[in-house]
């Protein structure tokens, strides 16, 4: 982990396109401004964790959904033994 000390109105660069600026320091809170291209997602850590959880949940069908799919799946026709 890189640890930097910055004062209000000072910035750091992440790559060539992301700028993080310290806007204000008030007690134990720090306000940051982040300038990044639209195609780069920027989230608070707890929001990012919730998004990952929701994405995993959406990508994983429930047992009920799987059972329903099995119930509606057509039964394959019996194999004709004379053609084997």
PDB file of N, CA, C and O in Angstrom:
ATOM      1  N   UNK A   1       0.848  -1.172   0.000  1.00  0.00           N
ATOM      2  CA  UNK A   1       0.000   0.000   0.000  1.00  0.00           C
ATOM      3  C   UNK A   1       0.894   1.236   0.000  1.00  0.00           C
ATOM      4  O   UNK A   1       1.842   1.336   0.779  1.00  0.00           O
ATOM      5  N   UNK A   2       0.580   2.148  -0.866  1.00  0.00           N
ATOM      6  CA  UNK A   2       1.274   3.425  -0.917  1.00  0.00           C
ATOM      7  C   UNK A   2       0.584   4.375   0.048  1.00  0.00           C
ATOM      8  O   UNK A   2      -0.636   4.528  -0.007  1.00  0.00           O
ATOM      9  N   UNK A   3       1.337   5.010   0.924  1.00  0.00           N
ATOM     10  CA  UNK A   3       0.776   5.966   1.885  1.00  0.00           C
ATOM     11  C   UNK A   3       1.348   7.334   1.562  1.00  0.00           C
ATOM     12  O   UNK A   3       2.565   7.510   1.509  1.00  0.00           O
ATOM     13  N   UNK A   4       0.459   8.311   1.344  1.00  0.00           N
ATOM     14  CA  UNK A   4       0.870   9.671   1.008  1.00  0.00           C
ATOM     15  C   UNK A   4       0.280  10.656   2.003  1.00  0.00           C
ATOM     16  O   UNK A   4      -0.790  10.419   2.563  1.00  0.00           O
ATOM     17  N   UNK A   5       0.969  11.745   2.217  1.00  0.00           N
ATOM     18  CA  UNK A   5       0.438  12.840   3.029  1.00  0.00           C
ATOM     19  C   UNK A   5       0.111  13.983   2.082  1.00  0.00           C
ATOM     20  O   UNK A   5       0.962  14.417   1.305  1.00  0.00           O
ATOM     21  N   UNK A   6      -1.110  14.464   2.145  1.00  0.00           N
ATOM     22  CA  UNK A   6      -1.548  15.577   1.306  1.00  0.00           C
ATOM     23  C   UNK A   6      -2.292  16.576   2.192  1.00  0.00           C
ATOM     24  O   UNK A   6      -2.868  16.202   3.214  1.00  0.00           O
ATOM     25  N   UNK A   7      -2.274  17.813   1.803  1.00  0.00           N
ATOM     26  CA  UNK A   7      -3.036  18.859   2.477  1.00  0.00           C
ATOM     27  C   UNK A   7      -4.216  19.238   1.595  1.00  0.00           C
ATOM     28  O   UNK A   7      -4.301  18.806   0.445  1.00  0.00           O
ATOM     29  N   UNK A   8      -5.119  20.039   2.129  1.00  0.00           N
ATOM     30  CA  UNK A   8      -6.277  20.498   1.351  1.00  0.00           C
ATOM     31  C   UNK A   8      -5.790  21.148   0.057  1.00  0.00           C
ATOM     32  O   UNK A   8      -4.793  21.869   0.039  1.00  0.00           O
ATOM     33  N   UNK A   9      -6.512  20.878  -1.008  1.00  0.00           N
ATOM     34  CA  UNK A   9      -6.246  21.388  -2.357  1.00  0.00           C
ATOM     35  C   UNK A   9      -5.033  20.759  -3.025  1.00  0.00           C
ATOM     36  O   UNK A   9      -4.608  21.236  -4.077  1.00  0.00           O
ATOM     37  N   UNK A  10      -4.466  19.716  -2.456  1.00  0.00           N
ATOM     38  CA  UNK A  10      -3.393  18.982  -3.113  1.00  0.00           C
ATOM     39  C   UNK A  10      -3.975  17.704  -3.714  1.00  0.00           C
ATOM     40  O   UNK A  10      -4.975  17.173  -3.230  1.00  0.00           O
ATOM     41  N   UNK A  11      -3.339  17.225  -4.767  1.00  0.00           N
ATOM     42  CA  UNK A  11      -3.877  16.087  -5.509  1.00  0.00           C
ATOM     43  C   UNK A  11      -2.843  14.983  -5.653  1.00  0.00           C
ATOM     44  O   UNK A  11      -1.650  15.176  -5.418  1.00  0.00           O
ATOM     45  N   UNK A  12      -3.346  13.810  -6.051  1.00  0.00           N
ATOM     46  CA  UNK A  12      -2.499  12.722  -6.497  1.00  0.00           C
ATOM     47  C   UNK A  12      -3.053  12.227  -7.824  1.00  0.00           C
ATOM     48  O   UNK A  12      -4.247  12.355  -8.097  1.00  0.00           O
ATOM     49  N   UNK A  13      -2.188  11.667  -8.636  1.00  0.00           N
ATOM     50  CA  UNK A  13      -2.587  11.108  -9.924  1.00  0.00           C
ATOM     51  C   UNK A  13      -2.565   9.593  -9.822  1.00  0.00           C
ATOM     52  O   UNK A  13      -1.640   9.014  -9.253  1.00  0.00           O
ATOM     53  N   UNK A  14      -3.590   8.954 -10.376  1.00  0.00           N
ATOM     54  CA  UNK A  14      -3.629   7.500 -10.497  1.00  0.00           C
ATOM     55  C   UNK A  14      -3.657   7.218 -11.989  1.00  0.00           C
ATOM     56  O   UNK A  14      -4.640   7.508 -12.671  1.00  0.00           O
ATOM     57  N   UNK A  15      -2.581   6.657 -12.479  1.00  0.00           N
ATOM     58  CA  UNK A  15      -2.452   6.481 -13.917  1.00  0.00           C
ATOM     59  C   UNK A  15      -2.359   7.843 -14.585  1.00  0.00           C
ATOM     60  O   UNK A  15      -1.876   8.807 -13.992  1.00  0.00           O
ATOM     61  N   UNK A  16      -2.825   7.912 -15.820  1.00  0.00           N
ATOM     62  CA  UNK A  16      -2.776   9.175 -16.569  1.00  0.00           C
ATOM     63  C   UNK A  16      -4.086   9.946 -16.537  1.00  0.00           C
ATOM     64  O   UNK A  16      -4.143  11.092 -16.983  1.00  0.00           O
ATOM     65  N   UNK A  17      -5.148   9.322 -16.009  1.00  0.00           N
ATOM     66  CA  UNK A  17      -6.463   9.931 -16.173  1.00  0.00           C
ATOM     67  C   UNK A  17      -7.234  10.189 -14.888  1.00  0.00           C
ATOM     68  O   UNK A  17      -8.240  10.897 -14.927  1.00  0.00           O
ATOM     69  N   UNK A  18      -6.812   9.650 -13.756  1.00  0.00           N
ATOM     70  CA  UNK A  18      -7.572   9.787 -12.520  1.00  0.00           C
ATOM     71  C   UNK A  18      -6.834  10.737 -11.579  1.00  0.00           C
ATOM     72  O   UNK A  18      -5.660  10.538 -11.268  1.00  0.00           O
ATOM     73  N   UNK A  19      -7.546  11.775 -11.131  1.00  0.00           N
ATOM     74  CA  UNK A  19      -6.983  12.752 -10.204  1.00  0.00           C
ATOM     75  C   UNK A  19      -7.813  12.714  -8.925  1.00  0.00           C
ATOM     76  O   UNK A  19      -9.034  12.865  -8.964  1.00  0.00           O
ATOM     77  N   UNK A  20      -7.143  12.512  -7.795  1.00  0.00           N
ATOM     78  CA  UNK A  20      -7.798  12.537  -6.494  1.00  0.00           C
ATOM     79  C   UNK A  20      -7.289  13.783  -5.772  1.00  0.00           C
ATOM     80  O   UNK A  20      -6.085  13.952  -5.580  1.00  0.00           O
ATOM     81  N   UNK A  21      -8.223  14.657  -5.374  1.00  0.00           N
ATOM     82  CA  UNK A  21      -7.868  15.909  -4.721  1.00  0.00           C
ATOM     83  C   UNK A  21      -8.453  15.946  -3.320  1.00  0.00           C
ATOM     84  O   UNK A  21      -9.621  15.614  -3.118  1.00  0.00           O
ATOM     85  N   UNK A  22      -7.639  16.352  -2.354  1.00  0.00           N
ATOM     86  CA  UNK A  22      -8.118  16.559  -0.985  1.00  0.00           C
ATOM     87  C   UNK A  22      -8.837  17.906  -0.992  1.00  0.00           C
ATOM     88  O   UNK A  22      -8.216  18.946  -1.213  1.00  0.00           O
ATOM     89  N   UNK A  23     -10.145  17.881  -0.750  1.00  0.00           N
ATOM     90  CA  UNK A  23     -10.928  19.112  -0.760  1.00  0.00           C
ATOM     91  C   UNK A  23     -10.956  19.780   0.610  1.00  0.00           C
ATOM     92  O   UNK A  23     -10.885  21.004   0.720  1.00  0.00           O
ATOM     93  N   UNK A  24     -11.060  18.962   1.644  1.00  0.00           N
ATOM     94  CA  UNK A  24     -11.210  19.527   2.987  1.00  0.00           C
ATOM     95  C   UNK A  24     -10.859  18.470   4.024  1.00  0.00           C
ATOM     96  O   UNK A  24     -11.137  17.285   3.843  1.00  0.00           O
ATOM     97  N   UNK A  25     -10.251  18.911   5.099  1.00  0.00           N
ATOM     98  CA  UNK A  25      -9.994  18.046   6.245  1.00  0.00           C
ATOM     99  C   UNK A  25     -10.698  18.686   7.432  1.00  0.00           C
ATOM    100  O   UNK A  25     -10.411  19.822   7.809  1.00  0.00           O
ATOM    101  N   UNK A  26     -11.637  17.923   8.019  1.00  0.00           N
ATOM    102  CA  UNK A  26     -12.408  18.454   9.148  1.00  0.00           C
ATOM    103  C   UNK A  26     -12.447  17.377  10.228  1.00  0.00           C
ATOM    104  O   UNK A  26     -13.178  16.393  10.106  1.00  0.00           O
ATOM    105  N   UNK A  27     -11.658  17.567  11.285  1.00  0.00           N
ATOM    106  CA  UNK A  27     -11.606  16.560  12.342  1.00  0.00           C
ATOM    107  C   UNK A  27     -11.044  15.261  11.787  1.00  0.00           C
ATOM    108  O   UNK A  27      -9.953  15.237  11.217  1.00  0.00           O
ATOM    109  N   UNK A  28     -11.803  14.176  11.958  1.00  0.00           N
ATOM    110  CA  UNK A  28     -11.336  12.876  11.451  1.00  0.00           C
ATOM    111  C   UNK A  28     -11.941  12.532  10.093  1.00  0.00           C
ATOM    112  O   UNK A  28     -11.867  11.384   9.653  1.00  0.00           O
ATOM    113  N   UNK A  29     -12.534  13.511   9.434  1.00  0.00           N
ATOM    114  CA  UNK A  29     -13.098  13.277   8.101  1.00  0.00           C
ATOM    115  C   UNK A  29     -12.297  14.028   7.049  1.00  0.00           C
ATOM    116  O   UNK A  29     -11.836  15.148   7.267  1.00  0.00           O
ATOM    117  N   UNK A  30     -12.148  13.381   5.907  1.00  0.00           N
ATOM    118  CA  UNK A  30     -11.450  13.974   4.776  1.00  0.00           C
ATOM    119  C   UNK A  30     -12.401  13.937   3.586  1.00  0.00           C
ATOM    120  O   UNK A  30     -12.941  12.882   3.253  1.00  0.00           O
ATOM    121  N   UNK A  31     -12.605  15.067   2.955  1.00  0.00           N
ATOM    122  CA  UNK A  31     -13.428  15.113   1.740  1.00  0.00           C
ATOM    123  C   UNK A  31     -12.495  15.049   0.540  1.00  0.00           C
ATOM    124  O   UNK A  31     -11.547  15.826   0.424  1.00  0.00           O
ATOM    125  N   UNK A  32     -12.783  14.110  -0.344  1.00  0.00           N
ATOM    126  CA  UNK A  32     -11.971  13.912  -1.543  1.00  0.00           C
ATOM    127  C   UNK A  32     -12.796  14.206  -2.786  1.00  0.00           C
ATOM    128  O   UNK A  32     -13.991  13.914  -2.839  1.00  0.00           O
ATOM    129  N   UNK A  33     -12.157  14.773  -3.760  1.00  0.00           N
ATOM    130  CA  UNK A  33     -12.753  14.926  -5.080  1.00  0.00           C
ATOM    131  C   UNK A  33     -12.024  14.002  -6.028  1.00  0.00           C
ATOM    132  O   UNK A  33     -10.796  13.925  -6.007  1.00  0.00           O
ATOM    133  N   UNK A  34     -12.776  13.298  -6.863  1.00  0.00           N
ATOM    134  CA  UNK A  34     -12.160  12.346  -7.787  1.00  0.00           C
ATOM    135  C   UNK A  34     -12.601  12.696  -9.200  1.00  0.00           C
ATOM    136  O   UNK A  34     -13.794  12.734  -9.501  1.00  0.00           O
ATOM    137  N   UNK A  35     -11.626  12.951 -10.059  1.00  0.00           N
ATOM    138  CA  UNK A  35     -11.906  13.236 -11.461  1.00  0.00           C
ATOM    139  C   UNK A  35     -11.399  12.049 -12.267  1.00  0.00           C
ATOM    140  O   UNK A  35     -10.207  11.741 -12.260  1.00  0.00           O
ATOM    141  N   UNK A  36     -12.325  11.384 -12.966  1.00  0.00           N
ATOM    142  CA  UNK A  36     -11.980  10.198 -13.747  1.00  0.00           C
ATOM    143  C   UNK A  36     -12.878  10.150 -14.979  1.00  0.00           C
ATOM    144  O   UNK A  36     -13.980  10.698 -14.967  1.00  0.00           O
ATOM    145  N   UNK A  37     -12.417   9.502 -16.033  1.00  0.00           N
ATOM    146  CA  UNK A  37     -13.275   9.332 -17.216  1.00  0.00           C
ATOM    147  C   UNK A  37     -14.548   8.564 -16.853  1.00  0.00           C
ATOM    148  O   UNK A  37     -14.554   7.765 -15.916  1.00  0.00           O
ATOM    149  N   UNK A  38     -15.607   8.809 -17.590  1.00  0.00           N
ATOM    150  CA  UNK A  38     -16.897   8.170 -17.304  1.00  0.00           C
ATOM    151  C   UNK A  38     -16.827   6.651 -17.340  1.00  0.00           C
ATOM    152  O   UNK A  38     -17.575   5.980 -16.629  1.00  0.00           O
ATOM    153  N   UNK A  39     -15.940   6.104 -18.157  1.00  0.00           N
ATOM    154  CA  UNK A  39     -15.888   4.646 -18.270  1.00  0.00           C
ATOM    155  C   UNK A  39     -15.189   3.978 -17.082  1.00  0.00           C
ATOM    156  O   UNK A  39     -15.171   2.751 -16.989  1.00  0.00           O
ATOM    157  N   UNK A  40     -14.619   4.765 -16.183  1.00  0.00           N
ATOM    158  CA  UNK A  40     -14.000   4.221 -14.979  1.00  0.00           C
ATOM    159  C   UNK A  40     -14.981   4.380 -13.824  1.00  0.00           C
ATOM    160  O   UNK A  40     -15.344   5.498 -13.458  1.00  0.00           O
ATOM    161  N   UNK A  41     -15.405   3.262 -13.256  1.00  0.00           N
ATOM    162  CA  UNK A  41     -16.350   3.289 -12.140  1.00  0.00           C
ATOM    163  C   UNK A  41     -15.614   3.705 -10.865  1.00  0.00           C
ATOM    164  O   UNK A  41     -14.531   3.199 -10.570  1.00  0.00           O
ATOM    165  N   UNK A  42     -16.211   4.624 -10.120  1.00  0.00           N
ATOM    166  CA  UNK A  42     -15.651   5.073  -8.849  1.00  0.00           C
ATOM    167  C   UNK A  42     -16.745   4.915  -7.796  1.00  0.00           C
ATOM    168  O   UNK A  42     -17.805   5.534  -7.897  1.00  0.00           O
ATOM    169  N   UNK A  43     -16.485   4.081  -6.783  1.00  0.00           N
ATOM    170  CA  UNK A  43     -17.473   3.820  -5.737  1.00  0.00           C
ATOM    171  C   UNK A  43     -16.789   3.827  -4.374  1.00  0.00           C
ATOM    172  O   UNK A  43     -15.596   3.546  -4.259  1.00  0.00           O
ATOM    173  N   UNK A  44     -17.561   4.149  -3.354  1.00  0.00           N
ATOM    174  CA  UNK A  44     -17.076   3.919  -1.990  1.00  0.00           C
ATOM    175  C   UNK A  44     -16.956   2.417  -1.801  1.00  0.00           C
ATOM    176  O   UNK A  44     -17.673   1.648  -2.440  1.00  0.00           O
ATOM    177  N   UNK A  45     -16.050   1.995  -0.924  1.00  0.00           N
ATOM    178  CA  UNK A  45     -15.778   0.568  -0.717  1.00  0.00           C
ATOM    179  C   UNK A  45     -17.038  -0.203  -0.352  1.00  0.00           C
ATOM    180  O   UNK A  45     -17.275  -1.280  -0.899  1.00  0.00           O
ATOM    181  N   UNK A  46     -17.850   0.320   0.558  1.00  0.00           N
ATOM    182  CA  UNK A  46     -19.044  -0.407   0.994  1.00  0.00           C
ATOM    183  C   UNK A  46     -20.088  -0.502  -0.125  1.00  0.00           C
ATOM    184  O   UNK A  46     -20.820  -1.489  -0.204  1.00  0.00           O
ATOM    185  N   UNK A  47     -20.161   0.509  -0.981  1.00  0.00           N
ATOM    186  CA  UNK A  47     -21.083   0.460  -2.116  1.00  0.00           C
ATOM    187  C   UNK A  47     -20.583  -0.573  -3.131  1.00  0.00           C
ATOM    188  O   UNK A  47     -21.374  -1.340  -3.679  1.00  0.00           O
ATOM    189  N   UNK A  48     -19.282  -0.591  -3.376  1.00  0.00           N
ATOM    190  CA  UNK A  48     -18.694  -1.559  -4.293  1.00  0.00           C
ATOM    191  C   UNK A  48     -18.955  -2.989  -3.831  1.00  0.00           C
ATOM    192  O   UNK A  48     -19.281  -3.858  -4.640  1.00  0.00           O
ATOM    193  N   UNK A  49     -18.809  -3.232  -2.522  1.00  0.00           N
ATOM    194  CA  UNK A  49     -19.059  -4.577  -1.974  1.00  0.00           C
ATOM    195  C   UNK A  49     -20.517  -4.972  -2.183  1.00  0.00           C
ATOM    196  O   UNK A  49     -20.792  -6.120  -2.532  1.00  0.00           O
ATOM    197  N   UNK A  50     -21.451  -4.056  -1.981  1.00  0.00           N
ATOM    198  CA  UNK A  50     -22.874  -4.349  -2.199  1.00  0.00           C
ATOM    199  C   UNK A  50     -23.168  -4.622  -3.674  1.00  0.00           C
ATOM    200  O   UNK A  50     -23.960  -5.507  -3.995  1.00  0.00           O
ATOM    201  N   UNK A  51     -22.538  -3.871  -4.561  1.00  0.00           N
ATOM    202  CA  UNK A  51     -22.726  -4.110  -5.993  1.00  0.00           C
ATOM    203  C   UNK A  51     -22.225  -5.497  -6.388  1.00  0.00           C
ATOM    204  O   UNK A  51     -22.882  -6.203  -7.153  1.00  0.00           O
ATOM    205  N   UNK A  52     -21.061  -5.886  -5.865  1.00  0.00           N
ATOM    206  CA  UNK A  52     -20.545  -7.228  -6.155  1.00  0.00           C
ATOM    207  C   UNK A  52     -21.489  -8.300  -5.630  1.00  0.00           C
ATOM    208  O   UNK A  52     -21.745  -9.294  -6.310  1.00  0.00           O
ATOM    209  N   UNK A  53     -22.001  -8.102  -4.432  1.00  0.00           N
ATOM    210  CA  UNK A  53     -22.935  -9.069  -3.835  1.00  0.00           C
ATOM    211  C   UNK A  53     -24.196  -9.182  -4.696  1.00  0.00           C
ATOM    212  O   UNK A  53     -24.668 -10.287  -4.965  1.00  0.00           O
ATOM    213  N   UNK A  54     -24.735  -8.053  -5.123  1.00  0.00           N
ATOM    214  CA  UNK A  54     -25.943  -8.058  -5.951  1.00  0.00           C
ATOM    215  C   UNK A  54     -25.676  -8.725  -7.301  1.00  0.00           C
ATOM    216  O   UNK A  54     -26.520  -9.467  -7.804  1.00  0.00           O
ATOM    217  N   UNK A  55     -24.510  -8.465  -7.886  1.00  0.00           N
ATOM    218  CA  UNK A  55     -24.173  -9.083  -9.174  1.00  0.00           C
ATOM    219  C   UNK A  55     -24.031 -10.594  -9.039  1.00  0.00           C
ATOM    220  O   UNK A  55     -24.498 -11.339  -9.900  1.00  0.00           O
ATOM    221  N   UNK A  56     -23.389 -11.053  -7.960  1.00  0.00           N
ATOM    222  CA  UNK A  56     -23.255 -12.494  -7.747  1.00  0.00           C
ATOM    223  C   UNK A  56     -24.629 -13.132  -7.554  1.00  0.00           C
ATOM    224  O   UNK A  56     -24.898 -14.216  -8.071  1.00  0.00           O
ATOM    225  N   UNK A  57     -25.488 -12.456  -6.813  1.00  0.00           N
ATOM    226  CA  UNK A  57     -26.827 -12.979  -6.563  1.00  0.00           C
ATOM    227  C   UNK A  57     -27.633 -13.060  -7.860  1.00  0.00           C
ATOM    228  O   UNK A  57     -28.336 -14.041  -8.104  1.00  0.00           O
ATOM    229  N   UNK A  58     -27.525 -12.025  -8.680  1.00  0.00           N
ATOM    230  CA  UNK A  58     -28.266 -12.009  -9.944  1.00  0.00           C
ATOM    231  C   UNK A  58     -27.753 -13.064 -10.913  1.00  0.00           C
ATOM    232  O   UNK A  58     -28.516 -13.575 -11.732  1.00  0.00           O
ATOM    233  N   UNK A  59     -26.472 -13.396 -10.828  1.00  0.00           N
ATOM    234  CA  UNK A  59     -25.885 -14.373 -11.739  1.00  0.00           C
ATOM    235  C   UNK A  59     -26.073 -15.811 -11.257  1.00  0.00           C
ATOM    236  O   UNK A  59     -25.763 -16.752 -11.987  1.00  0.00           O
ATOM    237  N   UNK A  60     -26.570 -15.984 -10.052  1.00  0.00           N
ATOM    238  CA  UNK A  60     -26.751 -17.322  -9.481  1.00  0.00           C
ATOM    239  C   UNK A  60     -28.239 -17.606  -9.330  1.00  0.00           C
ATOM    240  O   UNK A  60     -28.887 -17.031  -8.455  1.00  0.00           O
ATOM    241  N   UNK A  61     -28.798 -18.485 -10.168  1.00  0.00           N
ATOM    242  CA  UNK A  61     -30.230 -18.765 -10.076  1.00  0.00           C
ATOM    243  C   UNK A  61     -30.559 -19.484  -8.762  1.00  0.00           C
ATOM    244  O   UNK A  61     -29.753 -20.244  -8.226  1.00  0.00           O
ATOM    245  N   UNK A  62     -31.748 -19.221  -8.276  1.00  0.00           N
ATOM    246  CA  UNK A  62     -32.194 -19.871  -7.046  1.00  0.00           C
ATOM    247  C   UNK A  62     -32.538 -21.334  -7.324  1.00  0.00           C
ATOM    248  O   UNK A  62     -32.723 -21.733  -8.474  1.00  0.00           O
ATOM    249  N   UNK A  63     -32.619 -22.118  -6.263  1.00  0.00           N
ATOM    250  CA  UNK A  63     -33.000 -23.533  -6.401  1.00  0.00           C
ATOM    251  C   UNK A  63     -34.401 -23.662  -6.994  1.00  0.00           C
ATOM    252  O   UNK A  63     -34.669 -24.573  -7.777  1.00  0.00           O
ATOM    253  N   UNK A  64     -35.292 -22.745  -6.617  1.00  0.00           N
ATOM    254  CA  UNK A  64     -36.660 -22.772  -7.145  1.00  0.00           C
ATOM    255  C   UNK A  64     -36.647 -22.524  -8.651  1.00  0.00           C
ATOM    256  O   UNK A  64     -37.364 -23.192  -9.396  1.00  0.00           O
ATOM    257  N   UNK A  65     -35.833 -21.565  -9.104  1.00  0.00           N
ATOM    258  CA  UNK A  65     -35.760 -21.273 -10.537  1.00  0.00           C
ATOM    259  C   UNK A  65     -35.200 -22.463 -11.303  1.00  0.00           C
ATOM    260  O   UNK A  65     -35.687 -22.793 -12.384  1.00  0.00           O
ATOM    261  N   UNK A  66     -34.187 -23.101 -10.754  1.00  0.00           N
ATOM    262  CA  UNK A  66     -33.619 -24.276 -11.420  1.00  0.00           C
ATOM    263  C   UNK A  66     -34.623 -25.425 -11.490  1.00  0.00           C
ATOM    264  O   UNK A  66     -34.721 -26.108 -12.508  1.00  0.00           O
ATOM    265  N   UNK A  67     -35.368 -25.634 -10.400  1.00  0.00           N
ATOM    266  CA  UNK A  67     -36.382 -26.690 -10.393  1.00  0.00           C
ATOM    267  C   UNK A  67     -37.471 -26.396 -11.422  1.00  0.00           C
ATOM    268  O   UNK A  67     -37.943 -27.306 -12.103  1.00  0.00           O
ATOM    269  N   UNK A  68     -37.869 -25.142 -11.536  1.00  0.00           N
ATOM    270  CA  UNK A  68     -38.889 -24.757 -12.516  1.00  0.00           C
ATOM    271  C   UNK A  68     -38.394 -25.028 -13.928  1.00  0.00           C
ATOM    272  O   UNK A  68     -39.142 -25.531 -14.766  1.00  0.00           O
ATOM    273  N   UNK A  69     -37.141 -24.699 -14.192  1.00  0.00           N
ATOM    274  CA  UNK A  69     -36.586 -24.969 -15.522  1.00  0.00           C
ATOM    275  C   UNK A  69     -36.542 -26.463 -15.819  1.00  0.00           C
ATOM    276  O   UNK A  69     -36.818 -26.883 -16.942  1.00  0.00           O
ATOM    277  N   UNK A  70     -36.195 -27.267 -14.816  1.00  0.00           N
ATOM    278  CA  UNK A  70     -36.179 -28.716 -15.021  1.00  0.00           C
ATOM    279  C   UNK A  70     -37.586 -29.235 -15.320  1.00  0.00           C
ATOM    280  O   UNK A  70     -37.760 -30.144 -16.131  1.00  0.00           O
ATOM    281  N   UNK A  71     -38.587 -28.650 -14.658  1.00  0.00           N
ATOM    282  CA  UNK A  71     -39.968 -29.096 -14.859  1.00  0.00           C
ATOM    283  C   UNK A  71     -40.489 -28.763 -16.252  1.00  0.00           C
ATOM    284  O   UNK A  71     -41.298 -29.514 -16.797  1.00  0.00           O
ATOM    285  N   UNK A  72     -40.049 -27.664 -16.834  1.00  0.00           N
ATOM    286  CA  UNK A  72     -40.580 -27.266 -18.147  1.00  0.00           C
ATOM    287  C   UNK A  72     -39.723 -27.771 -19.298  1.00  0.00           C
ATOM    288  O   UNK A  72     -40.093 -27.596 -20.459  1.00  0.00           O
ATOM    289  N   UNK A  73     -38.588 -28.392 -19.003  1.00  0.00           N
ATOM    290  CA  UNK A  73     -37.724 -28.924 -20.052  1.00  0.00           C
ATOM    291  C   UNK A  73     -38.441 -30.069 -20.749  1.00  0.00           C
ATOM    292  O   UNK A  73     -38.971 -30.962 -20.089  1.00  0.00           O
ATOM    293  N   UNK A  74     -38.463 -30.051 -22.079  1.00  0.00           N
ATOM    294  CA  UNK A  74     -39.135 -31.146 -22.795  1.00  0.00           C
ATOM    295  C   UNK A  74     -38.394 -32.459 -22.579  1.00  0.00           C
ATOM    296  O   UNK A  74     -37.169 -32.493 -22.459  1.00  0.00           O
ATOM    297  N   UNK A  75     -39.157 -33.518 -22.532  1.00  0.00           N
ATOM    298  CA  UNK A  75     -38.579 -34.849 -22.385  1.00  0.00           C
ATOM    299  C   UNK A  75     -38.029 -35.292 -23.732  1.00  0.00           C
ATOM    300  O   UNK A  75     -38.734 -35.227 -24.739  1.00  0.00           O
ATOM    301  N   UNK A  76     -36.789 -35.738 -23.761  1.00  0.00           N
ATOM    302  CA  UNK A  76     -36.233 -36.174 -25.068  1.00  0.00           C
ATOM    303  C   UNK A  76     -36.965 -37.433 -25.545  1.00  0.00           C
ATOM    304  O   UNK A  76     -37.393 -38.262 -24.743  1.00  0.00           O
ATOM    305  N   UNK A  77     -37.097 -37.553 -26.865  1.00  0.00           N
ATOM    306  CA  UNK A  77     -37.781 -38.753 -27.389  1.00  0.00           C
ATOM    307  C   UNK A  77     -36.936 -39.991 -27.089  1.00  0.00           C
ATOM    308  O   UNK A  77     -35.712 -39.910 -26.991  1.00  0.00           O
ATOM    309  N   UNK A  78     -37.604 -41.136 -26.945  1.00  0.00           N
ATOM    310  CA  UNK A  78     -36.847 -42.372 -26.675  1.00  0.00           C
ATOM    311  C   UNK A  78     -35.961 -42.700 -27.880  1.00  0.00           C
ATOM    312  O   UNK A  78     -36.310 -42.429 -29.029  1.00  0.00           O
ATOM    313  N   UNK A  79     -34.814 -43.287 -27.579  1.00  0.00           N
ATOM    314  CA  UNK A  79     -33.890 -43.660 -28.640  1.00  0.00           C
ATOM    315  C   UNK A  79     -34.444 -44.886 -29.376  1.00  0.00           C
ATOM    316  O   UNK A  79     -34.956 -45.830 -28.773  1.00  0.00           O
ATOM    317  N   UNK A  80     -34.321 -44.828 -30.673  1.00  0.00           N
ATOM    318  CA  UNK A  80     -34.771 -45.940 -31.518  1.00  0.00           C
ATOM    319  C   UNK A  80     -33.632 -46.965 -31.568  1.00  0.00           C
ATOM    320  O   UNK A  80     -32.572 -46.693 -32.131  1.00  0.00           O
ATOM    321  N   UNK A  81     -33.857 -48.139 -30.978  1.00  0.00           N
ATOM    322  CA  UNK A  81     -32.809 -49.157 -30.882  1.00  0.00           C
ATOM    323  C   UNK A  81     -32.511 -49.788 -32.240  1.00  0.00           C
ATOM    324  O   UNK A  81     -31.440 -50.370 -32.411  1.00  0.00           O
ATOM    325  N   UNK A  82     -33.403 -49.694 -33.192  1.00  0.00           N
ATOM    326  CA  UNK A  82     -33.168 -50.331 -34.493  1.00  0.00           C
ATOM    327  C   UNK A  82     -32.132 -49.556 -35.308  1.00  0.00           C
ATOM    328  O   UNK A  82     -31.553 -50.115 -36.240  1.00  0.00           O
ATOM    329  N   UNK A  83     -31.882 -48.285 -34.983  1.00  0.00           N
ATOM    330  CA  UNK A  83     -30.924 -47.501 -35.722  1.00  0.00           C
ATOM    331  C   UNK A  83     -29.529 -47.543 -35.111  1.00  0.00           C
ATOM    332  O   UNK A  83     -28.625 -46.894 -35.638  1.00  0.00           O
ATOM    333  N   UNK A  84     -29.322 -48.256 -34.056  1.00  0.00           N
ATOM    334  CA  UNK A  84     -28.010 -48.323 -33.420  1.00  0.00           C
ATOM    335  C   UNK A  84     -27.153 -49.390 -33.979  1.00  0.00           C
ATOM    336  O   UNK A  84     -26.017 -49.564 -33.539  1.00  0.00           O
TER     337      UNK A  84
END
